[in-house]
Amino acid sequence: MAEKQTAGRDRLGDLAPQFAALNDDVLFGEVWAREEQLSARDRSMITIAALFSAGLYPQLKSHLALGKAHGITKEEAVEIVTQLAFYCGWPKAWSTFPMIDEIWGDDEA
């Protein structure tokens, strides 16, 4: 099961409370909880691909960490980025590999 997220309320609750509620309750609450339709691991892979393609690195880093929590291995993360580099841009891969190394470190899994 996907971990309950509170990032919206934690980071934007005072500034944009409705956006924060939608982020936490709808996106990470209802959508990510639909694991019978698509696992949290698969949702993480799709989200990583979308954020990578858009070059949204702060969110990408957060979702790489979430992907690790959802069972994506370091080897799989590297393979995802290698595949995407050909479709979305080589420099984006260069920007993402250090994030993978930081998040997974020496972990094999």
Accessible surface in RSA format (square Angstrom, percent):
REM  Atomic radii and reference values for relative SASA: ProtOr
REM  Chains: A
REM  Algorithm: Lee & Richards
REM  Probe-radius: 1.40
REM  Slices: 20
REM RES _ NUM      All-atoms   Total-Side   Main-Chain    Non-polar    All polar
REM                ABS   REL    ABS   REL    ABS   REL    ABS   REL    ABS   REL
RES MET A   1   179.56  93.0 116.43  77.1  63.13 150.3  90.58  77.0  88.97 117.9
RES ALA A   2    13.53  12.4   3.95   6.1   9.58  21.8   3.95   5.6   9.58  25.4
RES GLU A   3   110.09  63.2  98.81  74.8  11.28  26.9  41.04  79.4  69.05  56.4
RES LYS A   4   117.18  57.2  95.86  58.8  21.32  50.8  93.13  83.8  24.05  25.6
RES GLN A   5    31.72  17.7  30.48  22.3   1.24   3.0   1.95   4.2  29.77  22.6
RES THR A   6    63.87  45.4  60.78  61.6   3.09   7.4  42.40  57.0  21.46  32.4
RES ALA A   7    32.97  30.3  27.10  41.8   5.86  13.3  30.45  42.9   2.51   6.7
RES GLY A   8     4.75   5.9   0.00   N/A   4.75   5.9   4.71  12.9   0.04   0.1
RES ARG A   9   108.03  45.4  95.61  48.7  12.42  29.6  49.99  68.3  58.04  35.2
RES ASP A  10   109.75  76.9  71.07  70.7  38.68  91.5  28.06  66.0  81.69  81.5
RES ARG A  11   181.02  76.0 148.81  75.9  32.20  76.7  56.31  77.0 124.70  75.6
RES LEU A  12    59.98  33.4  59.16  42.3   0.82   2.1  59.98  42.1   0.00   0.0
RES GLY A  13    21.98  27.1   0.00   N/A  21.98  27.1  12.52  34.4   9.45  21.2
RES ASP A  14   153.91 107.8 121.25 120.7  32.66  77.2  42.24  99.4 111.68 111.4
RES LEU A  15   149.17  83.1 121.49  86.9  27.68  69.6 127.14  89.3  22.02  59.3
RES ALA A  16    31.67  29.1  26.01  40.1   5.65  12.9  31.67  44.6   0.00   0.0
RES PRO A  17    84.41  61.5  78.37  71.4   6.04  21.9  79.69  65.8   4.72  29.3
RES GLN A  18   120.68  67.5 117.42  85.8   3.26   7.8  58.27 124.0  62.41  47.3
RES PHE A  19   118.94  59.5 114.28  70.8   4.66  12.1 115.87  70.2   3.07   8.8
RES ALA A  20     0.29   0.3   0.29   0.4   0.00   0.0   0.29   0.4   0.00   0.0
RES ALA A  21    25.72  23.6  25.07  38.7   0.65   1.5  25.47  35.9   0.25   0.7
RES LEU A  22    88.69  49.4  86.83  62.1   1.86   4.7  87.94  61.8   0.75   2.0
RES ASN A  23    27.74  19.1  23.02  22.2   4.72  11.4   6.13  14.8  21.61  20.9
RES ASP A  24     0.00   0.0   0.00   0.0   0.00   0.0   0.00   0.0   0.00   0.0
RES ASP A  25    56.67  39.7  51.97  51.7   4.70  11.1  25.73  60.5  30.95  30.9
RES VAL A  26    61.55  40.5  61.55  55.7   0.00   0.0  61.55  53.5   0.00   0.0
RES LEU A  27    77.23  43.0  76.34  54.6   0.89   2.2  77.12  54.2   0.11   0.3
RES PHE A  28    23.12  11.6  18.37  11.4   4.75  12.4  18.37  11.1   4.75  13.6
RES GLY A  29    19.79  24.4   0.00   N/A  19.79  24.4  14.31  39.3   5.48  12.3
RES GLU A  30   112.07  64.3 104.18  78.8   7.90  18.8  43.66  84.5  68.41  55.9
RES VAL A  31    58.87  38.7  58.86  53.3   0.01   0.0  58.87  51.2   0.00   0.0
RES TRP A  32    10.04   4.0  10.04   4.9   0.00   0.0   2.28   1.2   7.77  12.6
RES ALA A  33    38.75  35.6  23.11  35.7  15.64  35.6  23.42  33.0  15.33  40.6
RES ARG A  34   122.24  51.3 116.78  59.5   5.46  13.0  35.27  48.2  86.98  52.7
RES GLU A  35    52.38  30.1  36.48  27.6  15.91  37.9  20.02  38.7  32.36  26.4
RES GLU A  36   175.67 100.9 135.06 102.2  40.61  96.7  57.06 110.4 118.61  96.8
RES GLN A  37   107.62  60.2  74.20  54.2  33.41  79.6  40.45  86.1  67.17  50.9
RES LEU A  38    62.81  35.0  58.48  41.8   4.32  10.9  62.74  44.1   0.06   0.2
RES SER A  39    43.49  36.8  39.97  53.3   3.52   8.1  36.61  78.0   6.89   9.6
RES ALA A  40     7.23   6.6   6.57  10.1   0.66   1.5   6.57   9.3   0.66   1.7
RES ARG A  41    73.87  31.0  72.32  36.9   1.55   3.7  32.72  44.7  41.16  24.9
RES ASP A  42    53.71  37.6  52.83  52.6   0.89   2.1   7.56  17.8  46.16  46.0
RES ARG A  43    30.63  12.9  29.02  14.8   1.60   3.8   8.27  11.3  22.35  13.5
RES SER A  44     0.00   0.0   0.00   0.0   0.00   0.0   0.00   0.0   0.00   0.0
RES MET A  45    49.46  25.6  47.33  31.3   2.13   5.1  23.78  20.2  25.68  34.0
RES ILE A  46   100.92  57.4  96.95  72.2   3.97   9.6  99.48  71.6   1.43   3.9
RES THR A  47    32.57  23.2  30.20  30.6   2.37   5.6  18.78  25.2  13.79  20.8
RES ILE A  48     0.74   0.4   0.74   0.5   0.00   0.0   0.74   0.5   0.00   0.0
RES ALA A  49    29.80  27.4  28.51  44.0   1.29   2.9  28.69  40.4   1.12   3.0
RES ALA A  50    57.72  53.1  46.06  71.1  11.66  26.5  53.74  75.7   3.99  10.6
RES LEU A  51    24.52  13.7  24.52  17.5   0.00   0.0  24.52  17.2   0.00   0.0
RES PHE A  52     0.00   0.0   0.00   0.0   0.00   0.0   0.00   0.0   0.00   0.0
RES SER A  53    48.21  40.7  36.95  49.3  11.26  25.9  20.80  44.3  27.41  38.4
RES ALA A  54    61.99  57.0  29.16  45.0  32.84  74.7  39.65  55.8  22.34  59.2
RES GLY A  55    20.85  25.7   0.00   N/A  20.85  25.7   5.24  14.4  15.60  34.9
RES LEU A  56    84.40  47.0  83.26  59.6   1.14   2.9  84.40  59.3   0.00   0.0
RES TYR A  57    61.69  28.8  60.80  34.6   0.89   2.3  55.42  41.6   6.27   7.7
RES PRO A  58   100.84  73.5  86.32  78.7  14.52  52.8  96.11  79.4   4.73  29.4
RES GLN A  59    89.81  50.2  87.73  64.1   2.08   5.0  37.14  79.1  52.67  39.9
RES LEU A  60     0.00   0.0   0.00   0.0   0.00   0.0   0.00   0.0   0.00   0.0
RES LYS A  61    77.72  37.9  77.72  47.7   0.00   0.0  43.92  39.5  33.80  36.0
RES SER A  62    54.78  46.3  41.91  55.9  12.87  29.6  31.97  68.1  22.81  32.0
RES HIS A  63    23.51  12.9  23.46  16.3   0.06   0.2   4.66   4.8  18.86  21.9
RES LEU A  64     0.35   0.2   0.35   0.2   0.00   0.0   0.35   0.2   0.00   0.0
RES ALA A  65    46.45  42.7  39.88  61.5   6.57  14.9  40.65  57.3   5.80  15.4
RES LEU A  66    22.45  12.5  18.61  13.3   3.84   9.7  21.82  15.3   0.63   1.7
RES GLY A  67     0.00   0.0   0.00   N/A   0.00   0.0   0.00   0.0   0.00   0.0
RES LYS A  68    69.04  33.7  58.48  35.9  10.56  25.1  37.40  33.7  31.64  33.7
RES ALA A  69    71.95  66.2  30.47  47.0  41.48  94.4  42.65  60.1  29.30  77.6
RES HIS A  70    27.65  15.1  10.41   7.2  17.24  44.1  17.42  18.0  10.23  11.9
RES GLY A  71    42.94  53.0   0.00   N/A  42.94  53.0  31.96  87.7  10.97  24.6
RES ILE A  72     1.99   1.1   0.00   0.0   1.99   4.8   0.00   0.0   1.99   5.4
RES THR A  73    38.20  27.2  38.03  38.6   0.17   0.4  35.97  48.3   2.22   3.4
RES LYS A  74    46.35  22.6  46.35  28.4   0.00   0.0  29.46  26.5  16.89  18.0
RES GLU A  75   138.29  79.4 130.18  98.5   8.12  19.3  49.02  94.8  89.27  72.9
RES GLU A  76    52.71  30.3  50.69  38.4   2.02   4.8  24.35  47.1  28.36  23.2
RES ALA A  77     0.72   0.7   0.00   0.0   0.72   1.6   0.64   0.9   0.07   0.2
RES VAL A  78    55.68  36.6  55.68  50.4   0.00   0.0  55.68  48.4   0.00   0.0
RES GLU A  79   108.30  62.2 108.13  81.8   0.17   0.4  43.54  84.2  64.77  52.9
RES ILE A  80    28.12  16.0  23.10  17.2   5.02  12.1  27.99  20.2   0.13   0.4
RES VAL A  81     0.25   0.2   0.25   0.2   0.00   0.0   0.25   0.2   0.00   0.0
RES THR A  82    52.48  37.3  50.82  51.5   1.66   4.0  44.36  59.6   8.12  12.3
RES GLN A  83   100.73  56.3  96.90  70.8   3.83   9.1  34.68  73.8  66.05  50.1
RES LEU A  84    25.30  14.1  25.30  18.1   0.00   0.0  25.30  17.8   0.00   0.0
RES ALA A  85     6.04   5.6   2.38   3.7   3.66   8.3   2.38   3.4   3.66   9.7
RES PHE A  86   146.13  73.1 110.86  68.7  35.27  91.8 114.73  69.6  31.40  89.9
RES TYR A  87   172.37  80.5 135.64  77.2  36.73  95.6  95.66  71.9  76.70  94.6
RES CYS A  88    34.07  25.8  12.55  14.0  21.53  50.6   9.88  25.0  24.19  26.1
RES GLY A  89    24.49  30.2   0.00   N/A  24.49  30.2  22.36  61.4   2.13   4.8
RES TRP A  90   137.78  55.3 134.86  65.3   2.92   6.8 117.66  62.7  20.11  32.6
RES PRO A  91    98.18  71.6  93.70  85.4   4.48  16.3  97.15  80.2   1.04   6.4
RES LYS A  92    50.70  24.7  50.39  30.9   0.31   0.7  32.10  28.9  18.61  19.8
RES ALA A  93     4.50   4.1   4.50   6.9   0.00   0.0   4.50   6.3   0.00   0.0
RES TRP A  94   178.49  71.6 172.41  83.4   6.08  14.3 161.98  86.4  16.51  26.8
RES SER A  95    52.58  44.4  37.59  50.2  14.99  34.5  16.96  36.1  35.62  49.9
RES THR A  96     0.00   0.0   0.00   0.0   0.00   0.0   0.00   0.0   0.00   0.0
RES PHE A  97    68.94  34.5  65.59  40.6   3.35   8.7  65.95  40.0   2.99   8.6
RES PRO A  98    82.32  60.0  71.54  65.2  10.78  39.2  77.97  64.4   4.34  27.0
RES MET A  99    22.49  11.6  21.71  14.4   0.78   1.8  21.55  18.3   0.94   1.2
RES ILE A 100     1.89   1.1   1.89   1.4   0.00   0.0   1.89   1.4   0.00   0.0
RES ASP A 101    83.28  58.3  79.99  79.6   3.29   7.8  17.67  41.6  65.61  65.4
RES GLU A 102   116.23  66.7  85.21  64.5  31.02  73.9  44.93  86.9  71.30  58.2
RES ILE A 103    30.25  17.2  12.47   9.3  17.78  42.9  18.16  13.1  12.10  32.8
RES TRP A 104     3.51   1.4   0.00   0.0   3.51   8.2   1.09   0.6   2.41   3.9
RES GLY A 105    26.51  32.7   0.00   N/A  26.51  32.7  26.49  72.7   0.02   0.1
RES ASP A 106   140.61  98.5 118.21 117.7  22.41  53.0  40.46  95.2 100.16  99.9
RES ASP A 107    62.91  44.1  54.37  54.1   8.53  20.2  14.34  33.8  48.56  48.4
RES GLU A 108   158.59  91.0 140.21 106.1  18.38  43.8  65.87 127.4  92.72  75.7
RES ALA A 109    74.21  68.2  63.41  97.9  10.80  24.6  70.52  99.3   3.68   9.8
END  Absolute sums over single chains surface
CHAIN  1 A     6649.9       5603.0       1046.9       4097.2       2552.7
END  Absolute sums over all chains
TOTAL          6649.9       5603.0       1046.9       4097.2       2552.7
